[in-house]
Amino acid sequence: MVSGFHFRGDGAGRHRVPPVMCGNCGTDRYLIIRSVTDMPAQPPEVVLVSYTCSRCGTFDEHPAQAVDLNQVLARPEQAADVLILGSNYMHCRQPMEQAGSELRKLSVPVSTEEGAKDALGVYLSTRVLRCDCGFQMELPE
């Protein structure tokens, strides 16, 4: 067991992580991989994967064999979403490039009474990432 995750025996005395598949649907066909990160206390072939099932809406995160992700990540529908791969953000199967930074003001009214004009505000510095296809997103710095 690693950080609350269970490994299964492979019959040869080795421990292997469970396959990447939806626990409700019993298949990997509808999975959208959200992130893949390393697990420092594990061998490099074991990663932490987060995914959503587009069929039933289930979200899950657990250790996985990196090789088990190849079939899921190779599907065309994976390219349409953002994938966090380590510290990189991927879109269209390519790392997104930093395209600058912005300073955003977030504000909320001080009162819920009608006509209130005062607002509390906070400034947030963001990092702008852009894909070659034109998709863009901002992340807090």
Secondary structure as UniProt FT lines:
FT   TURN            3..4
FT   STRAND          8..9
FT   STRAND          15..16
FT   TURN            23..25
FT   TURN            29..30
FT   STRAND          31..38
FT   TURN            40..41
FT   TURN            44..45
FT   STRAND          46..53
FT   TURN            54..56
FT   STRAND          59..65
FT   HELIX           66..73
FT   HELIX           76..80
FT   STRAND          83..85
FT   TURN            86..87
FT   STRAND          88..91
FT   TURN            92..93
FT   STRAND          94..95
FT   STRAND          97..109
FT   TURN            114..115
FT   STRAND          119..130
FT   TURN            132..133
FT   STRAND          136..140
//
